[in-house]
Amino acid sequence: MPEQNNTPEPQSKVEQKARTWLKDRGVSEDDIAELVYYLQKQYHPELTLETCKHNVDRVLAKREVQNAILTGIQLDVLAEEGNLEEPLLSILRKDEGLYGVDEIIALSIVNIYGSIGFTNYGYIDKQKPGILKYLNDKSTGECHTFLDDIVGAIAAAASSRLAHSASNSE
């Protein structure tokens, strides 16, 4: 794997808020890095969680991703608090299968690093490993209709970024 620059770049207020809201909703960058590892370990035997976390960090630095995080989490919170009108409130609380707006927002993240992200996203969305299993647990009383797809999309995008950077170093 290529060497990474570990010097943190200054974060905008939007980026800081997006990262904070992820943490506040129970999702750490390590959780997402574990998803990247899950997706990429068979293709990169020397892969480390640190490399995965670096790629997650770079994806989170993208403004499009930050906007998706803020939008999705805000809608989840409003649904959780009952502050949306019907029928949207019930649709989001149930995470109805025919409601696809959450996936559309996720696909805006996946698309950042090319078409490989779509296959990564589809796979991880079906498998629901790690943090995704927790986010899909409806018994918690929390609403993560958007967040589960956003987290899966961030992992898929970071996996795609990693695959592109590994291919460029060969």
N, C-alpha and C positions, 0 to 999 in steps of 0.2 A: 504494500500500500504506500502511496506517496506520503511524504512527510507533511505535516500540517503546521501552519503558523498559529501558535496558541496565544498570540497577543489579542486580547479582546478589543473590539472596536467600540467606539462610543455608541450608545443606544439612544434612539429618539424616544420621545415620550410615548408615542404609539407603540413602539416595540416593547418598551418597559411595561406598559399596561397589558399588552397581549401576553407577555410572559408571566406577569403577576396573576392575570385571570386564569391562565392554565393551572398554575400552582394552587390558586384558591379553589379550583374545581377538582383538585386531587390528582392532577396530571403533572408529573415531573419530566424534565428533559431526559433523565435516565430511563423513565418508563418508555418514552418514545424511542430512545436509542436501543432498548431491548427488542422492540418491534423491528427496527432496522436490522439488528443482528439476526433475528428470526428469519427475516426475508433473504438475507445475503450470505449467511454462514456457509452454505453449501457451495457457493460460487467463489468464495474467498477464504480458504482455510486459515490464513494468517490474520483474519479480521479480529479486531479488538472492540470492546465496548467504547473505548475512548475514541476510536476512529468513527464509530457510529454516532457518538454524541457530537463530535465535531461537525458531521454532516447535518445533523438535526439543528445544531446551532446556526449553520449557514442558511438553512431553509427558513428558520424562524426570523432571520434578519431581513427577509424579503417582505416588502410592504404589502404585496398582494396576500401573503399568508397572514400577516398581522390583521389586515382588514377582515379576512374570513374568520379568524379567531374571535375578534371583537363582536362581529355581527352574530355569529353562531352562538356564542356563549350568552350574549344579551338576550337572544330569543329563547334559549333554554331557560334562563333565569326568569324571564317574564312568564313563561309557561308554568314553571315550578311555583311561582307566586300566585298564579291564577290571574295575571294581569294582561291576558289577551282575550279577545272575544271569541265566542263559539261561531263556527265549528272548529276554527283553527286551534283553540286551546286543547280540545279533546284529541285532535289529530296529533299534535305535538306531544302531548302527555303519553299517548299510546305508541308513538313512533310508528304510525301506520305504514305498512309496506308500500302502498300506492302513493304515498307522499314522497316525492323525489327531490324536493328543493334542497334538503340537507345533502344529498349526494351531488347535486349540481354545484353547490358551494365547495364541496370537497374536490370535485373535479377541476375547479379553478386553481387549486393548489397542485394537484397531481400534474397538470399540464405544464407547469413551469420547467420541468426537466425532460420533456419529450414523452413519446408514446410508451416507453417502457414503464412509466409510472402507472399507466392504466392497468396493466396486467398485475403489477405489484399491489395496487389498490384493490382490485377485484379479489385477488387471492386472500389478502389479509382481512378484507371485509367479510368474507365467508368463514374464515378460520376463527377469527376473533380471539387471538391469543393475548396473554398478558393483561395490560390495562384495559384493552377493548372488552374483555369479558366483564370486568367490573362496570365499565360505562354502559354496558347493555343490560345490566341487572335492574329490572324494573322494580324489584322489591325494596330498593333503597329509599324510594320516595323522591329521589332526585330525577330531574329531566336532563338527559344528555342526547337528545335527538340529533342535534347538530354536532356536538362535541365528539361523539364516537367516530363519526365520519371524518371530521377535521383531523383528529389525532391519527387515524388510519392513513389519511391523505398526506400528512406531514411525514409519517414513516415511509410511505411509498415514494414521496418526492426525495427524501433523504437517501433512500435506497437507490433511486435512479441517479442522483448526484454522485453517489459513491461508485456506481457502475460506470458512469461516464468518466470519472476521474481515474479509475483503475484502468479503463481501456485506453485512456490518453497516455498513461505512464508505461504501457507495454511497447 
